[in-house]
Amino acid sequence: MKLNLYQIDAFTDKVFGGNPACVVPLDTWLPDEILMKIAQENAVAETAFFVNMGDKIHLRWFTPEIEMDLCGHATLATTHCLKTLLNYPNDTFIFDTLSGDLTVKVDKDYYQMNFPSRMPVKADLPAIIEQSLNIKPKEVLKARDYLLVYDTETEVKNIKLNRQIFDQINLDPGGVIVTAIGDNCDFVSRFFTPQASILEDPVTGSAHCSLIPFWASRLNKKVFTALQVSERVGKLFCELMDDRVLISGQAKTYSICTLWTE
């Protein structure tokens, strides 16, 4: 079987920045085990598969290990692929996903995603996660992901994890967000997933479903510029709208290729 594959860097305006995602258009759904094998072979944080149903686009996201309930950067990459490479005529996309209908709007070279808000609440940090951190957080909260709050951007940048310890816990499908007020933006973050082939996700749109309402409550504002300060760095423009969050970013195409499955 011959399939097209597009690799796109999301939340960046230049190739080799942001977060790489693979996008694979399908006419009909393949067996889940084939989708998983393709995601494993691609060896990026997320591979997005979609089937155009006409009024909606059925979208699914796979890491090399599991199917995800929500993924921001692969949704952005899929929209970029449809708009710039596959000549999709509309500027509004409705994706049918495990997290319900998600709307993405195109504004010039920016993609604005409308995602659910996931306000984190105070929580206890599992001992395994605490023991794996070289810098202890000042606050711990949790929604889908654990959210660890630090005093400074420098602390967030300097965080290191003992992976041998960290991988003893399974947070399927969640991860660990570390965050602080930014030096040159409203807030910064990083994102780690235990037992994943890619320990640190370069830019994590879904993490901002919790980061946006959290920082809205702390900073008493609703519109933000955020940086994910991984090695590749990603820039996100964010807004809180009641029980939804708007997450905007850019994308660049890295490669277009063909894959064969037997």
C-alpha positions as CSV (number, residue, x, y, z in Angstrom):
1,M,0.0,0.0,0.0
2,K,1.4,3.4,-1.0
3,L,0.8,6.4,1.3
4,N,1.9,10.0,1.3
5,L,3.7,11.3,4.3
6,Y,4.4,14.9,5.3
7,Q,6.8,15.9,8.0
8,I,6.1,19.4,9.4
9,D,7.7,21.5,12.1
10,A,4.9,23.1,14.3
11,F,4.9,26.2,16.5
12,T,7.8,27.7,14.6
13,D,8.5,29.9,11.6
14,K,11.6,28.1,10.5
15,V,12.6,24.5,9.7
16,F,14.4,22.6,12.5
17,G,12.5,24.6,15.1
18,G,9.4,23.8,17.0
19,N,8.0,20.3,17.2
20,P,8.2,17.9,14.2
21,A,5.0,15.9,13.4
22,C,4.3,13.5,10.6
23,V,1.0,13.7,8.8
24,V,-0.5,10.8,6.8
25,P,-3.7,11.3,4.8
26,L,-5.9,8.2,4.4
27,D,-8.9,7.3,2.2
28,T,-10.2,4.9,4.8
29,W,-8.9,3.8,8.2
30,L,-6.2,1.1,8.4
31,P,-6.0,-1.4,11.3
32,D,-4.8,0.3,14.5
33,E,-1.7,-2.0,14.6
34,I,-0.6,-0.7,11.2
35,L,-1.1,2.9,12.3
36,M,1.0,2.2,15.4
37,K,3.8,0.6,13.3
38,I,3.8,3.6,11.0
39,A,4.1,5.9,14.1
40,Q,6.9,3.8,15.5
41,E,8.8,3.9,12.1
42,N,8.4,7.6,11.9
43,A,10.1,8.0,15.3
44,V,8.7,11.5,16.0
45,A,6.7,12.5,19.0
46,E,3.4,12.3,17.1
47,T,2.1,11.0,13.8
48,A,-1.3,12.4,12.8
49,F,-3.6,10.3,10.5
50,F,-6.8,11.8,9.0
51,V,-9.7,10.8,6.8
52,N,-11.6,13.6,5.1
53,M,-15.3,13.0,5.7
54,G,-16.5,16.1,3.8
55,D,-18.0,18.4,6.5
56,K,-15.5,17.2,9.1
57,I,-12.1,15.6,9.1
58,H,-11.6,12.5,11.3
59,L,-8.2,13.0,13.0
60,R,-6.2,10.6,15.2
61,W,-2.8,11.0,16.9
62,F,-0.3,8.3,17.7
63,T,3.0,8.4,19.6
64,P,5.4,5.5,19.0
65,E,3.8,4.0,22.1
66,I,0.1,4.9,22.3
67,E,-2.9,6.6,20.7
68,M,-3.3,10.1,22.3
69,D,-6.5,11.8,23.4
70,L,-5.3,15.2,22.3
71,C,-2.3,16.6,20.5
72,G,-1.8,20.3,19.6
73,H,1.3,20.3,17.4
74,A,0.2,17.4,15.3
75,T,-3.2,19.1,14.8
76,L,-1.5,22.3,13.7
77,A,0.8,20.3,11.4
78,T,-2.3,18.6,9.9
79,T,-4.0,21.9,9.2
80,H,-0.8,23.3,7.6
81,C,-0.6,20.2,5.4
82,L,-4.2,20.5,4.3
83,K,-4.0,24.2,3.6
84,T,-0.6,24.6,2.0
85,L,0.1,21.2,0.5
86,L,-3.3,19.6,-0.3
87,N,-5.1,22.8,-1.3
88,Y,-8.0,22.5,1.1
89,P,-10.2,25.4,0.1
90,N,-11.6,26.6,3.5
91,D,-10.0,28.7,6.2
92,T,-11.9,26.9,9.0
93,F,-11.3,23.2,9.8
94,I,-13.5,21.0,12.0
95,F,-11.7,17.9,13.3
96,D,-13.6,14.9,14.7
97,T,-11.3,13.6,17.5
98,L,-11.2,11.7,20.8
99,S,-11.5,15.1,22.5
100,G,-14.6,16.0,20.5
101,D,-14.9,18.4,17.6
102,L,-11.9,20.7,17.4
103,T,-12.0,23.8,15.3
104,V,-8.9,25.4,13.7
105,K,-8.9,28.7,11.8
106,V,-6.3,29.9,9.4
107,D,-5.2,33.6,9.5
108,K,-2.5,34.2,7.0
109,D,0.3,31.9,8.1
110,Y,-1.0,31.4,11.6
111,Y,-3.2,28.5,12.7
112,Q,-5.6,29.1,15.7
113,M,-6.7,26.0,17.5
114,N,-9.8,25.9,19.7
115,F,-9.2,23.4,22.5
116,P,-10.8,22.5,25.8
117,S,-9.6,24.2,28.9
118,R,-8.2,21.9,31.6
119,M,-7.8,23.8,34.8
120,P,-5.3,22.0,37.1
121,V,-6.0,21.6,40.8
122,K,-3.6,21.1,43.7
123,A,-2.2,17.6,43.9
124,D,0.4,15.6,45.6
125,L,3.5,14.8,43.6
126,P,4.3,11.1,43.3
127,A,7.5,10.2,45.0
128,I,9.0,8.8,41.9
129,I,8.6,12.1,40.0
130,E,9.9,14.1,43.0
131,Q,13.0,11.9,43.3
132,S,13.7,12.2,39.6
133,L,13.9,16.0,39.6
134,N,17.1,17.9,40.3
135,I,15.1,21.0,41.3
136,K,12.0,20.7,43.5
137,P,8.9,22.7,42.5
138,K,7.2,25.3,44.7
139,E,3.7,24.1,43.7
140,V,2.2,20.9,42.3
141,L,-1.1,20.8,40.4
142,K,-2.7,18.3,38.1
143,A,-5.3,18.0,35.3
144,R,-4.4,15.4,32.6
145,D,-0.8,16.3,33.3
146,Y,1.1,17.1,36.4
147,L,1.9,20.9,36.4
148,L,5.0,21.9,38.5
149,V,5.4,25.6,39.2
150,Y,8.8,27.2,39.6
151,D,10.0,30.6,40.5
152,T,12.1,31.5,37.5
153,E,12.6,30.7,33.8
154,T,16.2,29.9,34.6
155,E,15.1,27.1,36.9
156,V,12.8,25.7,34.2
157,K,15.7,25.7,31.7
158,N,18.0,24.0,34.2
159,I,15.7,21.2,35.1
160,K,17.2,17.7,34.5
161,L,15.5,14.4,35.1
162,N,17.0,11.1,36.2
163,R,15.3,9.0,33.6
164,Q,16.1,5.7,35.3
165,I,13.9,6.9,38.2
166,F,11.3,8.9,36.1
167,D,10.6,5.9,33.9
168,Q,9.4,3.9,36.8
169,I,6.0,5.7,36.6
170,N,3.4,5.4,33.9
171,L,1.1,8.5,33.4
172,D,-0.6,7.2,30.3
173,P,-1.7,9.4,28.5
174,G,-0.3,12.3,30.6
175,G,3.1,13.8,31.3
176,V,4.8,16.4,33.5
177,I,4.7,20.1,32.7
178,V,7.3,22.4,34.4
179,T,6.5,26.2,34.2
180,A,7.4,29.6,35.4
181,I,6.8,33.3,34.5
182,G,8.9,34.1,31.4
183,D,11.7,36.6,31.2
184,N,10.6,37.9,27.8
185,C,7.1,36.4,27.5
186,D,4.2,35.7,29.9
187,F,5.2,32.2,30.8
188,V,7.6,29.4,29.8
189,S,7.3,25.6,30.0
190,R,8.8,22.3,29.3
191,F,7.1,18.9,29.0
192,F,8.3,15.4,29.9
193,T,6.7,12.0,29.3
194,P,7.8,9.0,31.3
195,Q,8.3,5.7,29.5
196,A,8.2,7.4,26.1
197,S,10.8,7.0,23.4
198,I,11.1,10.8,23.3
199,L,11.5,12.0,26.9
200,E,11.1,15.7,26.3
201,D,8.5,16.9,23.9
202,P,9.8,20.0,22.1
203,V,6.5,21.9,22.0
204,T,3.3,20.6,23.5
205,G,0.0,22.3,22.5
206,S,-2.2,20.1,24.7
207,A,-0.2,21.1,27.8
208,H,-1.4,24.7,27.2
209,C,-4.9,23.5,27.8
210,S,-3.8,23.6,31.5
211,L,-1.1,26.3,31.3
212,I,-3.5,28.9,29.9
213,P,-6.2,28.8,32.6
214,F,-3.6,28.4,35.3
215,W,-1.6,31.5,34.3
216,A,-4.9,33.4,33.6
217,S,-5.8,32.9,37.3
218,R,-2.3,33.9,38.5
219,L,-1.6,36.8,36.2
220,N,-5.2,38.1,36.0
221,K,-5.2,38.3,32.2
222,K,-6.5,36.2,29.3
223,V,-4.1,36.8,26.4
224,F,-0.6,35.5,26.5
225,T,2.6,34.9,24.6
226,A,4.3,31.7,25.7
227,L,7.6,29.9,24.9
228,Q,8.3,26.2,25.4
229,V,12.0,26.4,26.2
230,S,13.1,23.1,24.9
231,E,16.3,22.8,22.8
232,R,14.2,23.4,19.6
233,V,12.0,26.2,21.2
234,G,8.4,26.8,20.3
235,K,6.3,30.0,20.3
236,L,2.6,30.0,21.1
237,F,0.0,32.7,21.2
238,C,-2.7,31.9,23.7
239,E,-6.1,33.1,24.9
240,L,-8.5,31.9,27.5
241,M,-12.2,31.9,26.5
242,D,-14.4,30.6,29.2
243,D,-14.1,26.7,29.1
244,R,-12.0,26.8,25.9
245,V,-8.5,27.9,25.0
246,L,-7.2,29.4,21.8
247,I,-3.7,28.3,20.8
248,S,-2.0,29.8,17.8
249,G,1.2,29.2,16.0
250,Q,3.0,28.8,12.7
251,A,4.4,25.8,10.9
252,K,7.0,24.9,8.2
253,T,7.1,21.9,5.9
254,Y,10.3,19.8,6.3
255,S,9.7,16.9,3.9
256,I,7.3,15.2,1.6
257,C,7.7,11.6,0.9
258,T,6.0,8.2,0.2
259,L,5.8,5.2,2.3
260,W,4.8,1.6,1.5
261,T,3.1,-0.9,3.8
262,E,2.8,-4.5,3.0
